[in-house]
Amino acid sequence: MRPHALHAVIAVKSLDRAKSRLADRLRPEHRARLVLAMLADTVSAAVAVPRIASVTVVTPDPVVAELARRLGAVVHPEPHREVIDATDPDGLNTALTDAATALRHRHGPVELLALQADLPALRPDELSDMLTTAPVGVRSVIVDHAGSGTSALLVRDTVAPLDPRFGPGSARRHIDAGAVDLHGDWPGLRLDVDTADDLDRAIELGAGDSTGAVLHDIGWPIRVHERVRRVC
């Protein structure tokens, strides 16, 4: 393991809880396929970045886990929680923290990157540029396109905890906890998908192959097959 390696973590919920805000546009089975496709494009972009030593997907879903392994990611089981934390009702932050702790237990002092799982327009060069831009020794945050959420959290300190605070209004919570707000032209990195409008924006930017193929197959009402691009 090279010194000061960086390892990425991505948390994914069970597919039966996938993208409820798209329920008025897509059937449950289509939402599940879309989640898998966006994860595939996100992981594919991350593993294509030489600086990222590994990508870990933490999930309770066996279908997600199988896909992650095929893409070259490591799978970490979602931790059991005896008591639901009111500040982390969907368990996302608990899952990311557990995976980050396991990474440092396995690899020693390493830098950490938490990515959202739904970044279908993410490009490896954007991710590489962000990692180069981020200052050493601090926690940095990438505010999402909506201006209030977090699409990525980076810790360029090999011993500082990840301390994820994802959820509604997470950008402000991360910044208030000391994270540096990184400014850069990284539209694909900032575009996590929650709504139909977000999905259309991803298509305009250039959705990855997996997302584009699924949208075309399920009949999303945009000529996505003419706008998708390859991430590598």
DATARA-V471376 format. One record per residue. N is the residue number from 0. RES is the residue in three letters. PHI is phi in whole degrees, 0 to 359 (* if undefined). Layout:
# DATARA-V471376
n = {N N}
res = {RES RES}
phi = {PHI PHI}
This chain:
# DATARA-V471376
n = {0 1 2 3 4 5 6 7 8 9 10 11 12 13 14 15 16 17 18 19 20 21 22 23 24 25 26 27 28 29 30 31 32 33 34 35 36 37 38 39 40 41 42 43 44 45 46 47 48 49 50 51 52 53 54 55 56 57 58 59 60 61 62 63 64 65 66 67 68 69 70 71 72 73 74 75 76 77 78 79 80 81 82 83 84 85 86 87 88 89 90 91 92 93 94 95 96 97 98 99 100 101 102 103 104 105 106 107 108 109 110 111 112 113 114 115 116 117 118 119 120 121 122 123 124 125 126 127 128 129 130 131 132 133 134 135 136 137 138 139 140 141 142 143 144 145 146 147 148 149 150 151 152 153 154 155 156 157 158 159 160 161 162 163 164 165 166 167 168 169 170 171 172 173 174 175 176 177 178 179 180 181 182 183 184 185 186 187 188 189 190 191 192 193 194 195 196 197 198 199 200 201 202 203 204 205 206 207 208 209 210 211 212 213 214 215 216 217 218 219 220 221 222 223 224 225 226 227 228 229 230 231}
res = {MET ARG PRO HIS ALA LEU HIS ALA VAL ILE ALA VAL LYS SER LEU ASP ARG ALA LYS SER ARG LEU ALA ASP ARG LEU ARG PRO GLU HIS ARG ALA ARG LEU VAL LEU ALA MET LEU ALA ASP THR VAL SER ALA ALA VAL ALA VAL PRO ARG ILE ALA SER VAL THR VAL VAL THR PRO ASP PRO VAL VAL ALA GLU LEU ALA ARG ARG LEU GLY ALA VAL VAL HIS PRO GLU PRO HIS ARG GLU VAL ILE ASP ALA THR ASP PRO ASP GLY LEU ASN THR ALA LEU THR ASP ALA ALA THR ALA LEU ARG HIS ARG HIS GLY PRO VAL GLU LEU LEU ALA LEU GLN ALA ASP LEU PRO ALA LEU ARG PRO ASP GLU LEU SER ASP MET LEU THR THR ALA PRO VAL GLY VAL ARG SER VAL ILE VAL ASP HIS ALA GLY SER GLY THR SER ALA LEU LEU VAL ARG ASP THR VAL ALA PRO LEU ASP PRO ARG PHE GLY PRO GLY SER ALA ARG ARG HIS ILE ASP ALA GLY ALA VAL ASP LEU HIS GLY ASP TRP PRO GLY LEU ARG LEU ASP VAL ASP THR ALA ASP ASP LEU ASP ARG ALA ILE GLU LEU GLY ALA GLY ASP SER THR GLY ALA VAL LEU HIS ASP ILE GLY TRP PRO ILE ARG VAL HIS GLU ARG VAL ARG ARG VAL CYS}
phi = {* 290 296 57 295 244 236 259 231 223 252 227 284 297 297 287 250 283 45 296 287 257 297 281 244 227 291 306 293 287 297 297 296 295 301 297 293 294 298 301 291 294 295 300 294 293 290 278 268 302 289 274 286 200 238 247 253 255 202 266 264 294 290 299 298 297 298 302 296 297 276 95 270 270 253 241 292 294 290 284 237 286 232 288 279 297 274 218 296 263 78 299 291 297 295 296 297 296 293 296 297 295 298 288 295 279 250 86 291 225 280 231 224 258 244 294 271 240 241 291 257 295 246 303 291 297 296 298 295 298 295 288 287 298 290 281 88 225 265 235 233 254 286 286 298 281 90 234 264 236 266 205 230 240 242 266 215 282 236 293 290 296 52 287 226 292 131 304 70 293 301 296 295 295 294 297 274 110 288 276 278 277 252 192 272 231 298 291 291 273 263 275 252 238 236 298 297 298 295 295 296 297 296 297 291 120 294 294 303 294 296 300 294 294 298 295 293 269 80 301 283 214 283 297 294 266 241 290 218 274 272 247}
